[in-house]
Amino acid sequence: MKKFYIIANTMKDPQFRVAEIVRDQLLSLGCECMIRESLHTDPVHKFKYTNPEKVPKDVDCVLVLGGDGTVLQASRDLAERQIPIFGINLGTLGYLAEIGEDQIGEVIPKLVLDEYTIEERMMISGTVFHKGRELMSDIALNDIVIARTGRLRVLDFHITVNGRFLNSYSADGVIVSTPTGSTGYNLSAGGPIVAPVASMILLTPIAPHTLTSRSVILPDSATVKIEIGKRAGDETADATFDGDTNVEMVCADHIEIRKSSRAMQFVKVDQISFLEILRRKMSGA
């Protein structure tokens, strides 16, 4: 790799201090490197934080400085570009960022010397419908969550897979997760942990009002349809993509979720494996 582009979370890297350290090291190794200008959310454009048109076409790798949230944002904005992403964690230990700030000097030369592997992660897409009309369509690397809003009342969620009825949940919501997102909200809701390189769709109810509700693991070829059931009152729900973009849903609305045609490529230097990160999280280290 010779050409790099840096996306830095300015909340965790004020004045681009760490970004400039990384850039200077890359320049000293004979590489090219640009630091993304500081941007705020622009509702006029499709991107949320990083304008993909500003990323040079010949970039070999995007370095993302921040935490898992920053990596998620960059992944969604750059999904169509298919540029490998390498995360540098500036906060607590996460699952998506590959290394910490203290490892920059050791690892950056490995990227330049091509001492790395590429790991592909599946994404999912979701389309929300109201009375047969499409309201919104977006993608997610971690999960799409359909959860109640407003008053503290449970909702009915009717689940169909590939046109066949699966189950109805009376619950606070439903999480549809990728393997990458299995260690996020899915894990907190009691869902299974799946290796991020797997390709499957996880379905986990949130606080279901029954003792028999369990997560369901589906093949990546599945199309999941979730309909908001009708109840007395004007209950509403939100469909939220990676904890960021969302759209309101009302009774009888539905969302269709499937594997996205886009996938993200993550650069791995084998500093810390997924199993090692998992072990540390589970042991509280």
C-alpha positions in Angstrom: 0.0 0.0 0.0 1.3 3.4 -1.0 -1.7 5.8 -1.0 -3.7 6.4 2.1 -6.7 8.6 3.2 -7.3 9.4 6.9 -10.7 9.9 8.5 -10.4 11.1 12.1 -13.1 11.6 14.7 -12.4 15.1 15.8 -14.1 14.5 19.2 -11.4 11.9 20.0 -8.6 13.5 17.9 -8.9 17.3 18.5 -6.8 19.3 16.0 -5.9 16.1 14.2 -3.0 15.4 16.5 -2.9 11.6 16.0 -3.9 11.9 12.3 -0.9 14.1 11.7 1.4 11.6 13.5 0.1 8.8 11.2 0.4 11.0 8.1 4.0 12.1 8.9 5.0 8.5 9.5 3.5 7.4 6.1 5.2 10.3 4.3 8.6 9.3 5.9 8.0 5.9 4.4 7.6 7.3 0.9 3.8 7.1 0.8 1.1 9.6 -0.1 -1.5 10.5 2.5 -4.4 12.9 2.8 -6.4 13.8 6.0 -10.1 14.3 5.5 -11.3 17.9 6.1 -13.5 18.3 9.2 -17.1 17.9 8.1 -20.5 18.0 9.8 -23.6 16.1 8.8 -25.0 17.5 5.6 -28.6 16.5 5.0 -28.5 17.6 1.4 -26.1 14.8 0.5 -26.4 11.0 0.8 -23.3 10.7 2.9 -23.4 11.4 6.7 -19.8 12.1 7.7 -17.4 11.4 4.8 -18.1 12.5 1.2 -16.9 9.5 -0.9 -16.4 11.8 -3.9 -13.6 13.6 -1.9 -11.7 10.3 -1.5 -9.1 10.0 -4.4 -9.9 7.1 -6.8 -6.5 5.6 -6.4 -6.4 5.3 -2.6 -5.2 1.9 -1.4 -6.5 2.2 2.1 -8.7 4.4 4.4 -7.3 4.8 7.9 -10.2 5.5 10.4 -9.2 7.1 13.7 -11.7 6.9 16.5 -13.7 4.0 17.7 -16.2 1.4 16.5 -18.8 4.1 15.9 -16.4 6.0 13.6 -15.6 2.9 11.7 -19.3 2.2 11.2 -19.9 5.7 9.9 -17.0 5.4 7.4 -18.1 2.0 6.3 -21.6 3.1 5.4 -20.4 6.2 3.6 -17.7 4.4 1.6 -19.5 1.1 0.9 -19.9 1.8 -2.8 -16.2 2.5 -3.2 -14.9 -0.9 -2.0 -11.8 0.6 -0.4 -10.2 -1.4 2.4 -10.6 0.1 5.8 -8.1 0.0 8.7 -9.3 1.1 12.2 -7.1 2.8 14.8 -8.9 2.9 18.2 -8.6 6.1 20.2 -10.9 5.0 23.0 -11.7 1.8 24.8 -11.1 -1.7 23.3 -13.6 -2.3 20.4 -14.3 -4.9 17.9 -13.9 -3.1 14.6 -10.8 -1.0 15.1 -7.7 -3.1 14.6 -5.0 -1.4 16.8 -4.6 1.2 19.6 -2.8 4.5 19.4 0.3 3.0 21.1 0.7 0.5 18.2 0.8 3.0 15.4 4.6 3.1 15.1 4.8 -0.7 14.9 1.9 -1.4 12.6 2.0 1.3 9.9 5.2 0.0 8.3 3.4 -3.4 7.9 0.8 -1.8 5.8 3.4 -0.2 3.6 5.2 -3.5 3.2 2.0 -5.3 2.4 2.2 -7.5 5.5 -1.6 -7.8 6.0 -4.7 -9.7 5.0 -8.1 -8.5 3.8 -11.2 -9.6 5.7 -14.6 -9.1 4.0 -17.7 -8.4 6.1 -21.2 -8.7 4.8 -23.7 -5.8 5.1 -27.5 -5.8 5.1 -30.0 -3.5 3.4 -33.4 -2.6 4.6 -36.4 -0.9 2.8 -39.4 0.4 4.8 -42.9 0.5 3.3 -46.0 2.4 4.2 -49.2 1.4 2.4 -47.1 -0.2 -0.3 -45.0 2.9 -0.8 -41.3 2.9 -0.1 -40.4 5.3 2.7 -36.7 4.8 3.0 -33.9 2.4 2.0 -30.5 2.2 3.6 -27.6 -0.2 4.5 -26.0 -1.3 7.7 -22.8 -3.0 8.7 -23.9 -3.9 12.3 -27.7 -4.1 12.5 -31.1 -2.8 11.7 -33.3 -2.3 14.8 -37.0 -2.0 14.8 -38.1 -0.8 18.2 -41.1 0.8 19.8 -41.2 4.5 20.6 -43.5 6.7 22.7 -45.5 5.0 25.5 -44.2 2.0 27.3 -46.3 -0.6 25.5 -45.1 -3.7 23.7 -45.7 -4.1 20.0 -46.5 -7.1 17.9 -43.9 -7.9 15.2 -44.9 -10.4 12.5 -41.9 -12.1 10.9 -41.9 -13.6 7.5 -38.8 -15.2 5.8 -38.7 -15.8 2.1 -42.5 -15.3 1.9 -43.2 -17.9 4.7 -44.5 -17.0 8.1 -41.9 -17.6 10.8 -43.2 -16.1 14.1 -44.8 -13.2 15.9 -43.1 -11.5 18.8 -44.8 -9.4 21.4 -41.7 -7.4 22.4 -40.0 -4.0 22.7 -38.4 -4.6 19.3 -36.5 -6.8 17.0 -32.8 -6.7 16.0 -31.7 -7.9 12.6 -27.9 -8.2 12.8 -24.9 -9.2 10.7 -22.1 -11.4 12.1 -20.1 -8.1 12.6 -23.0 -6.7 14.6 -23.5 -9.8 16.7 -21.3 -8.3 19.4 -23.3 -5.1 19.6 -26.9 -4.6 20.5 -27.6 -8.2 19.6 -25.3 -9.4 22.3 -26.9 -7.1 24.9 -30.3 -8.5 24.0 -29.1 -12.1 24.6 -28.4 -13.0 21.0 -25.5 -15.3 19.8 -22.0 -14.2 19.1 -20.9 -15.1 15.5 -17.4 -14.8 13.9 -17.5 -11.6 11.8 -16.2 -13.3 8.7 -19.4 -15.5 8.6 -22.2 -14.7 6.2 -25.6 -15.0 7.8 -28.5 -13.0 9.2 -29.4 -13.0 13.0 -32.8 -12.2 14.3 -33.2 -11.4 18.0 -36.2 -10.1 19.8 -35.8 -7.3 22.4 -37.4 -8.0 25.8 -39.9 -10.5 24.4 -43.0 -11.0 26.6 -42.7 -14.8 26.6 -40.3 -17.4 28.0 -39.9 -19.3 24.7 -38.7 -16.6 22.3 -35.2 -17.2 21.0 -32.8 -15.8 18.4 -33.0 -17.2 15.0 -30.0 -17.6 12.6 -30.8 -17.5 8.9 -28.8 -18.0 5.8 -27.5 -15.0 4.0 -29.9 -15.7 1.1 -32.9 -15.0 3.3 -35.3 -12.0 2.9 -36.8 -11.0 6.2 -40.0 -9.1 6.3 -41.1 -7.5 9.7 -44.5 -6.0 9.9 -45.8 -3.9 12.8 -48.9 -5.6 14.1 -52.1 -3.7 14.8 -53.0 -2.9 18.4 -55.3 -0.5 20.1 -53.9 3.0 20.2 -51.4 4.8 18.0 -48.2 3.0 18.8 -45.2 3.7 16.6 -41.8 2.2 16.1 -38.5 3.4 14.6 -36.4 1.4 12.1 -32.8 2.4 12.9 -29.7 1.6 10.7 -26.5 1.1 12.6 -27.8 3.4 15.4 -27.7 6.3 13.1 -30.3 7.0 10.4 -33.9 6.1 11.2 -37.5 6.3 9.9 -40.8 6.1 11.9 -43.1 3.1 11.3 -46.8 2.8 12.3 -49.1 -0.2 12.5 -49.3 -2.2 9.3 -46.0 -0.8 8.0 -43.3 -3.3 7.2 -39.6 -3.5 6.5 -37.8 -5.9 4.1 -34.2 -6.8 5.0 -31.7 -8.9 3.0 -28.0 -9.2 2.4 -26.7 -6.2 0.7 -24.8 -6.4 -2.6 -22.2 -4.3 -1.0 -19.6 -5.6 1.5 -16.8 -4.0 3.5 -13.2 -4.9 3.4 -11.2 -4.6 6.6 -7.4 -4.7 6.7 -6.0 -7.1 9.3 -2.4 -7.2 10.6 -3.1 -10.1 13.1 -2.3 -7.9 16.1 -5.4 -9.0 18.0 -7.7 -11.7 16.7 -11.5 -11.6 17.1 -11.2 -14.5 19.6 -8.6 -12.6 21.6 -10.8 -9.5 21.7 -13.8 -11.6 22.7 -11.8 -13.3 25.5 -10.8 -9.9 26.9 -14.4 -8.6 26.8 -15.8 -11.7 28.4 -13.2 -11.7 31.2 -13.5 -8.0 31.8 -9.9 -7.3 31.0 
